[in-house]
């Protein structure tokens, strides 16, 4: 097993070649039929006992004061260390949202004296975990703290390799590096290479080896919080000396969340079935409503965001439908008519001249937004809805812009492709939909930040674009649709497929550093708002890591769905 900091698809080395761009307008409508999702009807007969959920809520509320006491009771010189380690546990177990005020106070007070507190600390796990916690919450703790773990020759101490938990924590901390944290680049190489050996050579307990392999696949910083929680609960249960009360709290919390998710999926699959879209469209689109609910948990995994998850899932389905229509089936004139109609939010003059399926697509999108409006307008949140609609229009237009690049008959520059591709990948509209689901933010401030297209937001879109292009390259080529970033890059720079994959992986890594850096610099925007961008990128890593899991979810995404919706803890 290779260290998979950003593991994606690998290809054979091939010489660079000139490629043409192609949309379905230049094809004879080749339908790339996608496999049906087994999850669409999977939960229809599942019963969710509301009284059981009430019991879970009462048990959780009974334990919360005790866990709060565990977090806040530490006093004296080592209190910041102990609280930081406890905060890491709460985040990893999916419990931190219960104690946001206590965590913020602890970190704010602790950061003022952090250098003094860790001055004599030489435990790798402790330093790495403290660093991870402060950076995760936006505190720019210096990476110089890791210099204490180096030899005089500038290399990390070989003795550290024997400390598997410390090495794993170093690996996790290194993923919060910026463009100037050169020591974290070294730390990542050092930790990655040695963790592979630790996991494979039987030198660790089996549960720790599994935990290491999970991290090598996707680091915690770039993974969805709910996936981390499911995996960490199972790991923590097997750790010697784990706290039984904290473990019980985590299990109760997950069991409540799981039942809520099942309720929501039942609502969504019924909604999707009532749309009767399956019988009205050719089989070119992805009928993956349960999978889209799963991705909605990237932003909203906590119980209180149940309505937000439902709204986000409906919006995801509207995004997928326009994307699949433009990318997999429609002729250029049909794409033009659909997008022009969406810009007007009413059918254009050409709509009646096209096949009926296009009207079905258009109506589905409008209905999805109308249902969001019914939910939000009575709450006085029409502004959020309108801003999300505008972002959706921009996303839709980028599909037409990409088709126009293809129609031009020549290969655009990589920069031209990215200018359109950053909108077309849907990251900005995903963030807009996430903000739409929040009722405890300054909506004007939040959407103004999104519309500013800050370097932070741009970075998030670029990462997802790169990940998508890498994972979907072979599928795009099979379908004859080669208007991808990799082909534009190969044509512009004359590199092979092997080289372009290597370059894109480097761009992912470098842009992650830029995003981390901009996050630490952006101090005038609430953490919850900034997290929506991280959540979008995390869903990208989950969806596109080791293959195209959004288009073909029956592999790794099915495993995640099973662990989240089916398996009991």
Buried (B, 14 or more C-beta within 10 A) or exposed (E): EEBBBBBBBEBEEEEBEEBBBBBBBBBEEEEBEBEBBEBBEBBEEEEBEEEEBEEBBEBBEEBBEEBBEBBBEBEEEEBBBBBBBBBBBBBBBBBBBBBEEBBEEBBEEBBEEBEEBBEEBEBBBBBBBBBBBBBBBBBBBEBEBBEBBBEEEEEBEEEBBEBBBBBBBBBBBBBBBBEEBEBBBBBBBBBBEBBBEBBEEEEBEEBBBBBBBBBBBBBBBBBBBBBBBBBBBBBBBEBEEEBEEBBBBBBBBBBBBBBBBBBBBBBBBEBBBEBEBEEBBEEBBBBBBBBBBBBBBBBBBBBEBBBBBBBBBBBBBBBBBBBBBBBBBBBBEBBBBBBBBBBEEEBBEBBEEBEEBBBBBBBBBBBBBEBBBEBBEEEEBEEBBBBBBBBBBBBBBBBBBBBBBBBEEEBBEBEBBBBBBBBBBBBBBBBBBBBBBBBEBEBEEBBEBBBEEBEBBBBBBBBBBBBBBBBBBBBBBEBBBBBBBBBBBBBBEEBBBEBBBEBBBEBBBBBBBBBBBBBBBBEEBBBBBBBBBBBBBBBBBBBBBBBBBBBBBBEBBBEBBEBBBEEEB
